[in-house]
Amino acid sequence: MSLQAKRDTLIESFQILPDGEERLTYLLTTGRRYPALEEAAKHDDLLLPGCMSRLWLLPEYRDGRCWFRMDADAQIVKGIAALVCTFYNGETPADIIAQELDFLAEAGVPQLLTPNRRSGLSSLRARIKSFAAGCLAPSSA
């Protein structure tokens, strides 16, 4: 599925939910369904700055595509991160860099979040984009 198709599907999923409470429930459910990181993988260097709760992001690059595993100690944060990671999983670094997360605003997600959680979302987006850019950079031998 292309990023555009993923974007359209996510916006549609949120638009059919009648109010903010149902949208928060959707995010919580999404977080519960996302596989947790094993405790041994939760290193401090994987924690994202700018997030009041603890959010670990473990990016991987294989076969020309990016994959993201994550976990969080707050369910709403985990739900938002799961949404973002699912969106970018399996995409090429170039596609990740080119695609903005405008669909989250169109779906009304930032309006559901406190300023601190919006900051955490920005940190997650920055880390994913930075990882993708690093995958495109020529390695120095």
C-alpha positions as CSV (number, residue, x, y, z in Angstrom):
1,M,0.0,0.0,0.0
2,S,1.4,3.4,-0.9
3,L,1.9,6.2,1.6
4,Q,-0.9,8.1,-0.1
5,A,-3.3,5.1,0.3
6,K,-2.2,4.6,3.9
7,R,-2.8,8.4,4.5
8,D,-6.3,8.2,3.0
9,T,-7.2,5.1,5.0
10,L,-6.1,6.7,8.3
11,I,-8.0,9.9,7.6
12,E,-11.1,8.0,6.7
13,S,-10.8,5.8,9.8
14,F,-10.8,9.0,12.0
15,Q,-13.5,10.8,10.1
16,I,-16.1,8.0,10.7
17,L,-15.5,8.3,14.5
18,P,-18.1,10.8,15.7
19,D,-16.2,12.6,18.5
20,G,-12.9,13.1,20.3
21,E,-13.6,10.4,22.9
22,E,-14.1,7.8,20.2
23,R,-10.9,8.9,18.5
24,L,-9.0,8.6,21.8
25,T,-10.4,5.1,22.2
26,Y,-9.2,4.2,18.7
27,L,-5.7,5.4,19.6
28,L,-5.7,3.5,22.8
29,T,-6.8,0.3,21.0
30,T,-4.1,0.9,18.3
31,G,-1.5,1.1,21.1
32,R,-2.7,-2.0,22.8
33,R,-2.5,-4.0,19.6
34,Y,1.0,-2.9,18.7
35,P,3.7,-5.4,19.7
36,A,5.6,-4.3,22.8
37,L,9.4,-4.0,22.9
38,E,11.0,-6.6,25.0
39,E,12.4,-5.1,28.3
40,A,16.0,-5.8,27.2
41,A,15.5,-3.6,24.2
42,K,14.4,-0.5,26.2
43,H,17.7,1.3,26.3
44,D,17.9,4.9,27.4
45,D,19.5,5.8,24.0
46,L,16.2,4.8,22.3
47,L,14.1,7.2,24.5
48,L,12.7,10.1,22.6
49,P,13.3,13.6,24.1
50,G,10.4,16.0,24.5
51,C,7.9,13.4,25.6
52,M,6.7,13.5,29.2
53,S,6.1,9.7,29.2
54,R,8.8,7.3,28.2
55,L,8.7,6.4,24.5
56,W,11.3,4.1,23.0
57,L,11.8,3.9,19.2
58,L,13.9,1.2,17.7
59,P,14.4,1.9,13.9
60,E,15.8,-0.7,11.5
61,Y,16.9,-0.6,7.9
62,R,16.8,-3.7,5.9
63,D,16.3,-4.5,2.2
64,G,16.1,-0.8,1.3
65,R,13.2,-0.1,3.6
66,C,12.7,1.3,7.1
67,W,11.0,-0.5,10.0
68,F,10.1,0.9,13.3
69,R,9.4,-0.9,16.6
70,M,8.4,1.1,19.7
71,D,6.9,1.0,23.1
72,A,5.7,3.6,25.6
73,D,4.7,3.6,29.2
74,A,1.6,5.7,28.5
75,Q,-1.2,4.1,26.4
76,I,-2.2,7.2,24.5
77,V,1.4,7.9,23.6
78,K,1.8,4.3,22.5
79,G,-1.3,4.6,20.4
80,I,-0.1,7.7,18.6
81,A,3.4,6.3,18.1
82,A,1.9,3.0,16.8
83,L,-0.1,5.0,14.3
84,V,3.0,6.8,13.1
85,C,5.2,3.7,13.0
86,T,2.6,1.7,11.2
87,F,2.3,4.5,8.6
88,Y,6.0,4.5,7.9
89,N,6.8,0.8,8.3
90,G,8.1,-0.8,5.2
91,E,8.7,2.4,3.3
92,T,11.8,3.6,1.6
93,P,13.9,6.3,3.2
94,A,13.2,8.7,0.3
95,D,9.4,8.2,0.7
96,I,9.6,8.8,4.4
97,I,11.5,12.0,4.0
98,A,9.1,13.2,1.3
99,Q,5.9,12.5,3.2
100,E,4.7,14.9,5.9
101,L,2.4,13.9,8.7
102,D,-0.3,16.3,7.6
103,F,-2.8,13.5,7.7
104,L,-2.7,13.6,11.5
105,A,-3.9,17.2,11.5
106,E,-6.5,16.4,8.9
107,A,-7.7,13.5,11.1
108,G,-7.9,15.8,14.1
109,V,-5.2,14.0,16.2
110,P,-3.2,17.0,17.4
111,Q,-6.4,18.6,18.8
112,L,-6.8,15.5,21.1
113,L,-3.3,16.0,22.6
114,T,-1.9,18.2,25.3
115,P,1.0,20.5,24.2
116,N,3.5,18.1,25.8
117,R,2.1,15.2,23.8
118,R,2.3,17.3,20.6
119,S,5.9,17.9,21.4
120,G,6.5,14.2,21.8
121,L,4.8,13.6,18.4
122,S,7.2,16.2,16.8
123,S,10.1,14.4,18.4
124,L,8.9,11.1,17.0
125,R,8.5,12.6,13.6
126,A,12.0,14.2,13.7
127,R,13.7,10.9,14.9
128,I,12.0,8.9,12.1
129,K,12.9,11.5,9.4
130,S,16.5,11.7,10.8
131,F,16.8,7.9,10.7
132,A,15.6,7.8,7.1
133,A,18.0,10.5,6.1
134,G,20.8,8.6,7.7
135,C,19.9,5.5,5.6
136,L,20.2,7.6,2.4
137,A,23.6,9.1,3.4
138,P,26.6,7.3,1.9
139,S,28.5,5.4,4.5
140,S,32.0,6.5,5.2
141,A,34.5,3.7,4.9
